[in-house]
Amino acid sequence: MSTNKQVHIISGGTISKVRPHFAITAPAYGAVGRALARIAKEHFPTMDVVLHQTRMAGGPRQLETVEDVARLIEDLKDNPCTKIIIMAAAMTDFSGTVDAPAGRLKTSAGMQTMELTPNPKVIDTIRTAPNRHGVIRKDIFLVSFKATAGATPHEQYLAALSNLKRSSSNLVFANDIETHTCMVVTPEEARYHETNDREAVLRGLVEMVALRSHLTFTRSTVVAGDPIEWQSPLVPDSLRSVVDHCITRGAYQRFHGSTVGHFAVKLSNTEFLTSRRKTDFNQLHETGLVRIKTDGPDDVIAYGSKPSVGGQSQRIIFTEHPGLDCIVHFHCEIREGSVVPQVSQRAFECGSHECGQNTSSHLGDFGHIKAVYLQEHGPNIVFPRDTDPQEVIDFIETNFDLSKKTGGYQIEVA
């Protein structure tokens, strides 16, 4: 039996049984799964690529319903060789019940009324719910799919991003069945490969999976503790003034009540204050910061709540640039003519060690300030705490347009 790491692709339509010979269907016939398997075998030569087609796509009768796919997913979560799950199956969104005598429905009975009940979102259990052994498989790289019908690209993007955040997916393939527009959406709220050439986008998707699925992350351990108030004397006036300016200028757009980006101050070689994950930075005076302590790259203690995913980048930057102790990151467009160095973010998920190293090694010098622009993502601006905050603010305004979200899609959603 192979002990190789495995890429599992689930494809095809499903049914939700109502009565004998009567079911609700989500039609799909497996073409996407077959294309993904073909492309994946090119990009994962040392891994086993396993294609699971539902019965509707020519697979076994044991993989037909939503419940069948849910059982398969639980099996994959129990399998320590499972490294990647590409969930391309069309899941039936509803179960139906009819208030009629048991057995097969008869047309002679006339009009019937069916009550629809939403099915559980199976995809949401892959990285967030424990497997049968009580283990949460955050190590699984998850690709989910989001289909729309007649949506604008902006609407597609928002639907895919909502899917990604809810399911904790690493990437989402968004496609519209009427316009045929496709795109890949990332946790950094960026989109790549936007076109109506589905084969090209599927190939771009698998390339990004290959680049991102082997990244390294440090998971923080949360212990009891209270937030650090934004007005605390531990927060330098320079950092507070710069972040307050960015907030006022709209740099942190809400999506389902929280914002992305991050900012931090180094207190010592082992202690930092950083922004809190899944909070609204526009309410910073209420939410405060989180104190973290670290004893090496794989041991991070957070007091009271999880830190922003950019914490690993912060620690790498502070270590490799010892004269700098404040950092600000947000998602916006770079101004035309800016001389801030730019590097690609496509290969890196925010929060990985590799993303931090990519950021740290490409910082450009601008007097007291160092900065880099991560394409399709946003800038990292680093400076000493004794820097005049107006100098940093002027630098930001000269080089970045805080009013424009990276990629041009505004996302503020309550």
C-alpha positions in Angstrom: 0.0 0.0 0.0 1.4 3.4 -1.0 2.6 5.7 1.8 2.9 8.7 -0.6 1.1 11.9 0.2 -2.2 12.0 -1.7 -4.2 14.6 -3.8 -7.9 13.7 -3.7 -10.2 15.2 -6.4 -13.9 14.8 -5.8 -16.1 15.6 -8.9 -19.5 15.0 -10.4 -23.1 15.7 -9.3 -25.0 14.5 -6.3 -28.6 13.7 -5.5 -30.7 14.2 -2.4 -33.4 11.4 -2.2 -36.9 12.4 -1.5 -39.0 9.3 -2.3 -38.4 6.2 -4.4 -37.7 7.3 -8.0 -37.7 10.9 -7.0 -34.8 13.1 -5.9 -33.3 16.6 -6.0 -30.2 16.7 -8.1 -27.2 19.0 -8.5 -26.2 18.0 -12.1 -22.5 17.7 -13.0 -20.9 15.0 -15.1 -17.2 15.0 -14.1 -15.5 16.9 -16.9 -13.8 19.3 -14.4 -12.6 16.4 -12.2 -11.1 14.6 -15.2 -9.3 17.7 -16.3 -8.0 18.4 -12.8 -6.7 14.9 -12.5 -4.9 15.1 -15.8 -3.3 18.5 -14.8 -2.5 17.4 -11.3 -0.5 14.4 -12.4 1.8 16.8 -14.3 2.4 18.9 -11.2 2.5 16.3 -8.4 4.8 13.5 -9.8 5.7 12.2 -6.4 2.2 12.2 -5.0 -0.7 9.9 -5.6 -3.5 11.7 -7.5 -6.8 10.0 -6.7 -10.0 11.0 -8.7 -13.3 10.3 -6.9 -16.2 10.6 -9.5 -19.7 10.4 -8.2 -22.2 8.0 -9.7 -23.6 10.8 -11.9 -20.1 11.2 -13.4 -19.6 7.5 -14.0 -18.3 6.6 -10.6 -19.5 3.9 -8.2 -23.1 3.6 -7.0 -21.8 4.0 -3.4 -20.9 7.6 -4.2 -24.2 9.2 -5.3 -25.8 11.2 -2.5 -24.6 14.2 -0.4 -24.3 11.7 2.6 -22.1 9.4 0.5 -19.7 12.3 -0.3 -19.8 13.3 3.4 -18.7 9.8 4.4 -15.9 9.9 1.8 -14.6 13.1 3.2 -14.6 11.7 6.7 -12.5 8.8 5.4 -10.1 11.2 3.8 -9.8 13.2 7.0 -8.9 9.9 8.8 -6.2 9.1 6.3 -2.9 10.6 7.3 -1.7 10.5 3.7 -4.3 13.0 2.6 -2.5 16.2 1.8 -4.8 18.0 -0.7 -8.5 17.8 -1.2 -10.0 19.5 -4.3 -13.7 19.6 -3.7 -15.2 20.0 -7.2 -18.4 18.0 -6.6 -21.7 19.7 -7.1 -23.5 19.2 -3.8 -27.3 19.3 -3.6 -28.1 22.3 -1.5 -31.5 21.0 -0.2 -33.3 18.0 1.1 -37.0 17.7 0.3 -40.0 16.3 2.0 -43.5 15.8 0.7 -46.6 15.6 2.8 -48.1 12.6 1.1 -48.6 8.9 1.9 -45.4 6.9 2.2 -43.9 5.2 -0.8 -43.5 6.3 -4.4 -45.3 9.6 -5.3 -48.1 9.1 -7.8 -49.0 11.6 -10.5 -52.6 10.6 -10.1 -52.6 12.2 -6.7 -52.3 15.6 -8.4 -50.3 18.6 -7.3 -47.9 18.1 -4.4 -46.0 20.6 -2.3 -42.4 19.9 -1.3 -40.7 21.5 1.7 -37.0 22.2 1.2 -34.5 22.1 4.0 -30.9 23.3 3.5 -28.3 20.5 3.7 -25.3 21.0 5.9 -22.2 22.5 4.2 -20.0 19.4 4.1 -17.1 21.4 2.8 -17.1 23.4 6.1 -16.1 20.3 8.1 -12.9 19.4 6.2 -10.5 21.8 8.0 -12.5 23.0 11.0 -14.2 19.9 12.4 -12.4 17.0 14.1 -12.1 13.6 12.3 -13.2 10.4 13.8 -10.1 10.3 16.0 -10.7 13.8 17.3 -8.0 15.5 15.2 -8.7 18.7 13.3 -6.9 18.5 10.0 -5.7 22.0 9.4 -2.8 20.4 7.5 -5.1 19.5 4.6 -4.8 22.0 1.7 -8.4 22.6 0.7 -9.7 23.8 -2.7 -13.4 24.5 -2.9 -15.5 25.5 -5.9 -18.2 28.2 -6.0 -20.7 28.3 -8.9 -22.8 31.3 -9.8 -25.4 32.0 -12.5 -25.4 35.3 -14.4 -23.3 37.1 -11.8 -21.0 39.9 -12.5 -17.2 39.3 -11.8 -17.5 41.4 -8.7 -20.5 39.3 -7.5 -18.6 36.1 -8.3 -15.6 37.3 -6.3 -17.7 38.2 -3.3 -19.5 34.8 -3.4 -16.2 32.9 -3.7 -14.6 35.0 -0.9 -17.5 34.3 1.4 -17.2 30.5 0.6 -13.4 30.7 1.3 -13.7 32.5 4.7 -16.6 30.3 5.9 -15.0 26.9 4.9 -11.4 27.9 5.8 -10.4 26.9 2.2 -6.9 27.7 0.9 -8.2 28.5 -2.6 -11.5 28.8 -4.3 -12.3 28.2 -8.0 -15.2 30.5 -9.0 -17.1 29.9 -12.2 -20.3 31.3 -13.6 -22.4 28.8 -15.5 -23.9 31.5 -17.8 -21.1 34.0 -18.4 -18.4 31.3 -18.2 -16.1 33.7 -16.3 -13.7 31.8 -14.0 -11.2 33.0 -11.4 -9.1 31.8 -8.5 -9.7 33.6 -5.2 -7.2 33.5 -2.3 -7.3 34.1 1.5 -5.5 37.4 0.9 -8.7 38.5 -0.9 -6.9 38.6 -4.2 -8.1 37.0 -7.5 -6.0 35.4 -10.2 -6.5 33.9 -13.7 -9.7 35.7 -14.4 -10.9 34.7 -17.9 -13.6 32.6 -19.6 -11.0 30.0 -20.7 -11.9 27.3 -18.1 -9.0 25.0 -19.0 -6.5 27.9 -18.5 -8.0 28.7 -15.1 -8.0 25.1 -14.0 -4.3 24.9 -15.0 -3.5 28.1 -13.1 -5.4 26.7 -10.1 -3.4 23.5 -10.0 -0.2 25.5 -10.4 -1.1 27.6 -7.4 -2.0 24.5 -5.4 1.4 23.0 -6.2 3.1 26.3 -5.1 1.1 26.8 -1.9 0.4 23.4 -0.6 3.9 22.8 0.8 4.2 26.1 2.7 5.1 26.1 6.4 2.9 27.6 9.1 3.3 28.1 12.9 0.1 27.7 14.8 -0.2 29.9 17.8 -1.3 28.5 21.2 -4.0 30.7 22.8 -3.9 31.0 26.6 -5.9 33.2 29.0 -5.3 36.9 28.7 -6.8 40.3 28.1 -6.5 42.5 25.0 -3.9 45.3 25.2 -5.7 48.6 24.8 -4.9 50.6 21.7 -4.1 53.6 24.0 -1.7 51.6 26.1 1.7 53.2 26.7 3.1 49.9 25.2 1.9 51.1 21.8 4.3 53.7 20.3 2.7 57.0 19.3 4.2 56.6 15.9 2.5 53.3 15.2 -0.8 54.4 16.6 -0.8 57.6 14.5 0.1 55.7 11.3 -2.6 53.0 11.8 -5.2 55.6 12.8 -4.5 57.5 9.6 -4.8 54.3 7.5 -8.2 53.5 9.2 -9.5 57.0 8.6 -8.5 56.7 4.9 -10.4 53.4 4.5 -7.4 51.0 4.3 -9.2 48.3 6.2 -12.4 47.2 4.5 -14.8 45.0 6.3 -16.0 41.6 5.1 -18.6 39.9 7.2 -17.6 42.0 10.2 -13.8 41.6 10.2 -10.9 43.1 8.4 -7.6 41.8 6.9 -4.1 43.2 7.0 -2.0 43.5 10.2 0.2 45.7 12.3 2.6 45.1 15.2 5.2 46.5 17.5 8.2 44.6 18.8 8.6 44.9 22.6 11.6 42.6 22.9 13.3 39.8 21.0 10.6 37.4 22.3 7.6 39.6 22.8 5.3 41.5 20.4 2.0 43.3 20.3 0.0 42.6 17.2 -3.4 43.0 15.7 -6.1 40.4 16.6 -7.4 38.0 14.0 -11.0 38.1 12.8 -11.7 41.5 14.4 -12.7 44.9 12.8 -9.7 47.2 12.8 -12.0 50.1 12.4 -13.1 49.3 16.0 -9.6 49.1 17.2 -10.2 51.2 20.3 -12.7 48.6 21.4 -10.9 45.4 20.2 -7.3 46.3 21.2 -4.2 44.2 20.4 -3.0 40.8 21.4 0.3 40.1 23.2 2.4 37.2 21.9 5.5 35.6 23.1 7.7 33.4 21.0 10.5 31.0 21.8 11.6 30.1 18.3 9.8 29.8 15.0 7.5 27.0 16.1 6.5 28.1 19.6 4.1 31.1 19.8 1.9 31.8 22.8 -0.9 34.3 22.3 -2.7 35.8 25.3 -6.5 36.0 25.0 -7.0 35.6 21.2 -5.4 34.5 18.0 -3.0 37.0 16.3 -3.3 38.2 12.7 -2.1 35.7 10.2 0.8 38.1 9.3 2.4 37.4 12.7 5.0 35.1 11.1 6.0 37.8 8.6 6.3 40.3 11.5 8.6 38.0 13.5 10.9 37.3 10.5 11.1 40.9 9.6 11.9 42.1 13.1 14.6 39.4 13.4 16.3 40.1 10.1 16.0 43.9 10.4 16.9 44.6 14.1 16.7 48.4 13.8 13.0 48.3 13.0 10.2 47.5 15.5 6.9 48.7 13.9 5.1 47.3 10.9 1.9 48.2 9.1 0.3 46.1 6.3 -3.0 46.7 4.4 -4.5 45.8 1.1 -4.5 48.6 -1.5 -3.2 49.5 -4.9 0.3 50.9 -5.5 0.4 54.3 -7.2 1.8 54.6 -10.7 5.4 55.7 -10.6 6.1 54.4 -7.1 9.7 53.1 -6.7 8.7 50.7 -3.9 10.0 47.3 -5.0 7.3 44.9 -6.1 7.3 41.1 -5.7 4.8 38.4 -6.6 2.5 37.0 -3.9 1.0 34.3 -6.1 3.1 31.5 -4.7 2.6 32.4 -1.0 -0.4 32.3 1.4 -0.3 35.1 3.9 0.9 33.8 7.3 3.4 31.2 5.9 7.1 31.3 6.8 7.8 31.6 3.1 5.6 34.6 2.7 7.5 36.3 5.6 10.8 35.5 4.0 9.6 36.8 0.6 8.6 40.0 2.3 11.7 40.4 4.5 14.2 39.8 1.7 12.7 42.3 -0.7 12.3 45.3 1.5 13.6 48.5 -0.1 15.3 51.3 1.9 13.7 54.7 2.1 15.5 56.6 4.8 14.1 55.5 8.2 11.5 53.4 6.4 11.7 50.0 4.6 8.9 48.8 2.4 7.9 46.3 -0.2 4.7 45.8 -2.3 3.3 42.3 -2.6 1.5 42.2 -5.9 -2.3 41.5 -5.8 -1.9 41.9 -2.0 -0.6 45.1 -0.5 2.4 46.8 1.1 4.4 46.1 4.2 5.9 49.3 5.7 8.4 48.9 8.5 10.0 51.7 10.6 11.6 52.4 14.0 9.3 53.5 16.8 11.0 56.9 17.2 10.2 57.8 13.5 8.1 60.9 13.0 4.7 59.4 12.1 4.1 62.1 9.6 7.1 60.9 7.6 5.5 57.5 7.4 2.1 58.9 6.6 3.6 61.0 3.8 5.5 58.0 2.4 2.2 55.9 2.4 0.2 58.6 0.7 2.9 59.2 -1.9 3.2 55.5 -2.8 -0.2 53.9 -2.2 -3.9 54.7 -2.8 -5.6 53.7 0.4 -9.0 54.3 -1.1 -8.6 51.5 -3.7 -8.7 47.9 -2.6 -6.1 45.6 -4.2 -7.5 44.3 -7.5 -10.1 47.0 -7.7 -13.0 45.1 -6.1 -14.5 46.9 -3.1 -15.5 44.4 -0.4 -17.0 46.2 2.6 -19.8 43.8 3.5 -21.5 43.9 7.0 
